[in-house]
Amino acid sequence: IEQYNIPQVAITSEQRLTLMGIAQKDLEAIWGEIDLPLSSTYGNTVQNIKTCIGETICTCDKDKALQLAVEIEKTTDYVVTPYRLKMGISACLHNGAGSTTKDVGVIQTDQGWEMYVGGSSGRNVRPGQLLCVADTNKKLYEMVIGFIQYYRETAKYGERSWEWIDRVSLVHIREVLFDDELRKQLSENLELEMEQRKKIVAELI
C-alpha cells in the first residue's frame, strides 16, 4: 500500500478487498504482486456474492454455502448482464445474506436449497419470488447458472431482473429451466463466453 501510495483500502460486505485510487501505470505491477483475481465494482455484471457473516452472529454450518458461492463466482466473474445482478447465499433460515431481496437469492433449508429471483433491496424493497427448491448443490448450481444466462439472452439492455420476470413471467422461466436439455445448453453458453472474456481481460492487463 505504501509502495504504490494507495490512498484507500476497504473490505467489502462481499468479502472482497477493494483498493481505491490506484494509478493506471501501477495496475499491472500491483496485480502481479498480490496474485489475486480482479473484479470490477462497476458496470452491468454479476456482483460479488454476499454470504453470511461471522461465526458469532449465527453458528449454523456455512461451509456448503461458501463453497457454492465460490463455484458460482468462478463461472460468472467475467460475464456482463443487461443490468447489474446482485446475489446472496444464506446458509440457513436466519438469512444472514439477505437472500430474499436479491436478484438471485438462495437459502439452505431442511428440504434443500430454496432459490428466489427478482428481489430488490433498493429504495423500493421488493421480495424475491420462489423459483424452485433444489435437493442437491449440483442441481442448484445448474438452476442459478441457467437463470443468469437466460436473463442475459432474453432481457433488454438496462432491464432489471424483476422487470424481466414480470415481462416474460415466472412460469415461463420455470418451463425453460426445468427442461434438462435447455438448462444444460444455457450453462454451456455462459461457461463458454466466460472463458472467452477471461482471455480478453488477461490480454488487456
C-alpha positions, 0 to 999 in steps of 0.5 A: 500500500505504501509502495504504490501510495494507495490512498484507500483500502476497504473490505467489502460486505462481499468479502472482497478487498477493494483498493481505491485510487490506484494509478493506471501505470501501477495496475499491472505491477500491483496485480502481479504482486498480490496474485489475486483475481480482479473484479470490477465494482462497476458496470452491468455484471454479476456482483460479488456474492454476499454470504453470511457473516461471522461465526458469532452472529449465527453458528449454523454450518456455512461451509456448503454455502461458501463453497457454492458461492465460490463455484458460482463466482468462478463461472460468472466473474467475467460475464456482463448482464443487461443490468447489474445482478446482485446475489446472496447465499444464506446458509440457513433460515436466519438469512444472514445474506439477505437472500430474499431481496436479491436478484438471485437469492438462495437459502439452505433449508431442511428440504434443500436449497430454496432459490428466489429471483427478482428481489430488490433491496433498493429504495423500493424493497421488493421480495424475491419470488420462489423459483424452485427448491433444489435437493442437491448443490449440483442441481442448484448450481445448474438452476442459478447458472441457467437463470443468469444466462437466460436473463442475459439472452432474453432481457433488454439492455438496462432491464432489471431482473424483476422487470424481466420476470414480470415481462416474460413471467415466472412460469415461463422461466420455470418451463425453460429451466426445468427442461434438462436439455435447455438448462444444460445448453444455457450453462454451456453458453455462459461457461463458454463466453466466460472463458472467452472474456477471461482471455480478453481481460488477461490480454488487456492487463 
